[in-house]
């Protein structure tokens, strides 16, 4: 899949991001860029919190 370089440049993952920030970043990333999947560890946490992927 192709990387959306502009999106990545404008939306960097926060330094020392907590779990909420990581989840929010990966949700937006999935909407805007197809370069990689959401990590399995995060998918499991999102499932526990009833957050749709």
Secondary structure as GFF3:
##gff-version 3
##sequence-region A 1 53
A	DSSP	alpha_helix	5	10	.	.	.	ID=ss1
A	DSSP	alpha_helix	19	32	.	.	.	ID=ss2
A	DSSP	alpha_helix	40	48	.	.	.	ID=ss3
###
